[in-house]
Amino acid sequence: MTRQAPESAPEFDYVVVDIGHEHLPAVVSEAMAIYVAAMGYQPGVGKQRAAHVLRHSEFAEFRFRAAINGHGRLIGFAYGYTSVPGQWWHDLVRKAVGRSGTSWLEHAFELSELHVSPASQGQGTGEQILRSLAADLPHRTMVLSTPEGDNRAWRLYRRLGFVDLARNHLFPGDHRPFGVLGAELPLAGRD
Ligand SMILES: CC(C)(COP(=O)(O)OP(=O)(O)OC[C@H]1O[C@@H](n2cnc3c(N)ncnc32)[C@H](O)[C@@H]1OP(=O)(O)O)[C@@H](O)C(=O)NCCC(=O)NCCS
């Protein structure tokens, strides 16, 4: 990926681009800085998570989309892949949703991360990135987990048609309760 950093005023707010497997190492640190800032985590968490992202990039149908502003800087990103048995998240969620929910996990795309840098939140960027990520996916559903709360992430997911698969679910190693959500593809609205 070629990125230009104009010194004058940017000519556009941002564009959403696909980051191929081969370009991921070049952007993963910048993406993890956004992840850390958006989630309010300690900086060290970003390094650990970068290794996960690179590992996830080996999974089937891995897709990574980034919003890049007119100065050539990343302002948000999302990625995911096909969710299959044997993956940490998939196996835990399969238990959490129970027998009635397992159909959501058949031919599902797991939205692993979606984050927009705090300074750029609340302007529709997250929705643009998510719609770009979801566009033309071959999967039947998109599934995700997000910390419980009354916040922008929940408003976005509800707006795009995500429904509850499990609530207040506890993942090992995290004290926060999570909602597990799913939506049929294509996403609701203008996809
Ligand atoms: C969740 C998150 C990705 C959503 O992205 P976002 O860009 O902030 O939000 P959205 O794309 O949903 O935009 C929504 C807001 O922009 C507004 N908006 C939409 N289109 C717009 C436009 N063209 N111009 C201006 N504002 C617009 C909407 O009115 C909406 O406002 P509201 O949420 O106050 O009601 C982002 O807020 C974030 O990174 N949060 C912290 C980390 C997080 O929770 N990640 C998800 C964990 S799974």
The ligand as a Tripos MOL2 file, in Angstrom:
@<TRIPOS>MOLECULE
LIG
   48    50     1     0     0
SMALL
NO_CHARGES

@<TRIPOS>ATOM
      1 C1        -17.9850    1.9460   18.3080 C.3       1 LIG1
      2 C2        -17.2740    2.7880   17.2970 C.3       1 LIG1
      3 C3        -16.4180    1.9050   16.3880 C.3       1 LIG1
      4 C4        -18.3320    3.4750   16.4090 C.3       1 LIG1
      5 O1        -17.7120    4.2820   15.4430 O.3       1 LIG1
      6 P1        -18.0800    5.8630   15.3400 P.3       1 LIG1
      7 O2        -17.4430    6.3490   14.1120 O.co2     1 LIG1
      8 O3        -17.7460    6.5230   16.6290 O.co2     1 LIG1
      9 O4        -19.6590    5.8560   15.2720 O.3       1 LIG1
     10 P2        -20.6960    5.5900   14.0910 P.3       1 LIG1
     11 O5        -20.0820    5.3240   12.7820 O.co2     1 LIG1
     12 O6        -21.6630    4.5990   14.5930 O.co2     1 LIG1
     13 O7        -21.3270    7.0040   14.0220 O.3       1 LIG1
     14 C5        -22.3830    7.2790   14.8600 C.3       1 LIG1
     15 C6        -22.5780    8.7040   15.1130 C.3       1 LIG1
     16 O8        -22.1470    9.5250   14.0090 O.3       1 LIG1
     17 C7        -23.2440   10.3070   13.5710 C.3       1 LIG1
     18 N1        -23.1250   10.3360   12.1090 N.ar      1 LIG1
     19 C8        -23.4690    9.3730   11.2330 C.ar      1 LIG1
     20 N2        -23.1900    9.7690    9.9730 N.ar      1 LIG1
     21 C9        -22.6580   11.0160   10.0790 C.ar      1 LIG1
     22 C10       -22.1680   11.9450    9.1680 C.ar      1 LIG1
     23 N3        -22.1770   11.6800    7.8560 N.pl3     1 LIG1
     24 N4        -21.6820   13.1110    9.6310 N.ar      1 LIG1
     25 C11       -21.6720   13.3860   10.9420 C.ar      1 LIG1
     26 N5        -22.1200   12.5230   11.8780 N.ar      1 LIG1
     27 C12       -22.5990   11.3540   11.4440 C.ar      1 LIG1
     28 C13       -24.4760    9.6020   14.0250 C.3       1 LIG1
     29 O9        -25.5110   10.5310   14.2510 O.3       1 LIG1
     30 C14       -24.0360    8.9440   15.2950 C.3       1 LIG1
     31 O10       -24.1250    9.7750   16.4340 O.3       1 LIG1
     32 P3        -24.4900    9.1180   17.8730 P.3       1 LIG1
     33 O11       -23.7670    7.8100   18.0220 O.co2     1 LIG1
     34 O12       -24.0500   10.1380   18.8300 O.co2     1 LIG1
     35 O13       -25.9620    8.8910   17.8480 O.co2     1 LIG1
     36 C15       -16.3870    3.8740   17.9560 C.3       1 LIG1
     37 O14       -17.2030    4.7930   18.6510 O.3       1 LIG1
     38 C16       -15.3450    3.3010   18.8890 C.2       1 LIG1
     39 O15       -14.2430    2.9640   18.4560 O.2       1 LIG1
     40 N6        -15.6860    3.1880   20.1910 N.am      1 LIG1
     41 C17       -14.7620    2.7190   21.2160 C.3       1 LIG1
     42 C18       -14.3050    1.3170   20.9720 C.3       1 LIG1
     43 C19       -15.4510    0.3490   20.8350 C.2       1 LIG1
     44 O16       -16.3890    0.3520   21.6160 O.2       1 LIG1
     45 N7        -15.3430   -0.5300   19.8340 N.am      1 LIG1
     46 C20       -16.2920   -1.5690   19.6170 C.3       1 LIG1
     47 C21       -15.9680   -2.6710   20.5640 C.3       1 LIG1
     48 S1        -16.6080   -4.1830   19.9440 S.3       1 LIG1
@<TRIPOS>BOND
     1     1     2 1
     2     2     3 1
     3     2     4 1
     4     2    36 1
     5     4     5 1
     6     5     6 1
     7     6     7 2
     8     6     8 1
     9     6     9 1
    10     9    10 1
    11    10    11 2
    12    10    12 1
    13    10    13 1
    14    13    14 1
    15    14    15 1
    16    15    16 1
    17    15    30 1
    18    16    17 1
    19    17    18 1
    20    17    28 1
    21    18    19 ar
    22    18    27 ar
    23    19    20 ar
    24    20    21 ar
    25    21    22 ar
    26    21    27 ar
    27    22    23 1
    28    22    24 ar
    29    24    25 ar
    30    25    26 ar
    31    26    27 ar
    32    28    29 1
    33    28    30 1
    34    30    31 1
    35    31    32 1
    36    32    33 2
    37    32    34 1
    38    32    35 1
    39    36    37 1
    40    36    38 1
    41    38    39 2
    42    38    40 1
    43    40    41 1
    44    41    42 1
    45    42    43 1
    46    43    44 2
    47    43    45 1
    48    45    46 1
    49    46    47 1
    50    47    48 1
@<TRIPOS>SUBSTRUCTURE
     1 LIG1         1 GROUP 0 **** ****
